[in-house]
Amino acid sequence: MVLCTPCRFITLCVCVCVCVCVCACNQVIQTVREAFREAINLREARLVEPMYLVDLQCNDQVLRRLYAVIGKRRGRIISEDLKEGTQIFVVRCYLPVEKSFGFASSLRGRTSGMASPQLVFSHWETILEDPFFVPLTEEEKEEFGEGANLRVHNLARQLVDEVRRRKGLKVEEHIVEHAEKQRTLARKK
C-alpha cells in the first residue's frame, strides 16, 4: 500500500538577495521543504493498493466455496464464464496483493484441490476512504460515530493499523472502552 496525496507544486517566482545568497541557501531549502510538507498535509490522503487479476478454473460443484474464499479476502468478481462442452467455469476477479498470501493453498484446501488460480499484477486501486478521518461536526459524529467505532468501518484506517502492527510501530487503539470495575480472579484455598 502506498499513501497517495495528489499535489502539484508550481514555483512562480523566487527572489533572493545576492548578499544573503551564500549563507541562506540552507534556510531556503528548509523553508521550501516545510512549505511542500504543509501543502501535502492540507490535501486529503488516500491509500493506493496493488491489485492482482486472478484467473480461476473450477467445476460447478465447488463454485460456491470458491466465491467464499474470494469474498473473505476482499476480492471482486469481474466475470464468470462456462467453457463450452465441459462443466468447468472460468472465473476472473481482482484480489488485493496484501490478501493474496496463502490464497492458493486456502483455495485448494476449501475446494479439495478442484480449483487452480493464476495471479497476475493488474493495477493500483485507490481506496476512497480517508485513513485519518475524524468526525468534527455533530452531523458527522451522528452518522459515523466516535472513537474506536469509526476504526472498525474505515478500511483505509484498518490497513494502516495492520501495517503499523506488522512493523512494530505504535497503534492507537483502546483495549477497554467502557470499563466499570475490574474483576480479579483469585483462587481461594
BELWOUR-V831787 format. One record per backbone hydrogen bond with DSSP energy under -0.5 kcal/mol. CO is the residue of the C=O (numbers start at 0). NH is the residue of the N-H. If there is no record, write none. Layout:
co-><CO & CO>
nh-><NH & NH>
//
This chain:
co-><1 & 1 & 2 & 3 & 7 & 8 & 9 & 16 & 17 & 19 & 20 & 23 & 24 & 25 & 26 & 27 & 28 & 29 & 30 & 31 & 32 & 33 & 34 & 35 & 36 & 37 & 38 & 39 & 45 & 46 & 47 & 48 & 49 & 50 & 50 & 51 & 51 & 52 & 53 & 53 & 54 & 55 & 56 & 57 & 58 & 59 & 61 & 62 & 63 & 64 & 65 & 66 & 67 & 68 & 69 & 70 & 72 & 75 & 78 & 80 & 80 & 82 & 86 & 87 & 88 & 88 & 89 & 90 & 91 & 91 & 92 & 93 & 94 & 95 & 96 & 97 & 99 & 101 & 102 & 103 & 104 & 105 & 106 & 107 & 108 & 110 & 115 & 117 & 119 & 122 & 124 & 125 & 126 & 128 & 128 & 129 & 136 & 137 & 138 & 139 & 139 & 140 & 145 & 146 & 146 & 147 & 148 & 149 & 152 & 153 & 154 & 155 & 156 & 157 & 158 & 159 & 160 & 161 & 162 & 163 & 163 & 164 & 170 & 172 & 174 & 181 & 183 & 186>
nh-><3 & 47 & 4 & 45 & 9 & 10 & 11 & 20 & 21 & 23 & 24 & 27 & 28 & 29 & 30 & 31 & 32 & 33 & 34 & 35 & 36 & 37 & 38 & 39 & 40 & 41 & 42 & 42 & 3 & 126 & 1 & 124 & 96 & 121 & 122 & 53 & 94 & 119 & 55 & 92 & 117 & 90 & 115 & 88 & 61 & 62 & 65 & 66 & 67 & 68 & 69 & 70 & 71 & 72 & 74 & 73 & 95 & 93 & 91 & 82 & 89 & 85 & 59 & 82 & 57 & 90 & 80 & 55 & 77 & 78 & 53 & 75 & 51 & 98 & 99 & 100 & 102 & 105 & 106 & 107 & 108 & 109 & 110 & 112 & 111 & 113 & 56 & 54 & 52 & 50 & 48 & 127 & 46 & 46 & 130 & 132 & 140 & 141 & 142 & 143 & 144 & 144 & 148 & 149 & 150 & 151 & 152 & 153 & 154 & 157 & 158 & 159 & 160 & 161 & 162 & 163 & 164 & 165 & 166 & 167 & 168 & 167 & 172 & 174 & 176 & 183 & 185 & 188>
//
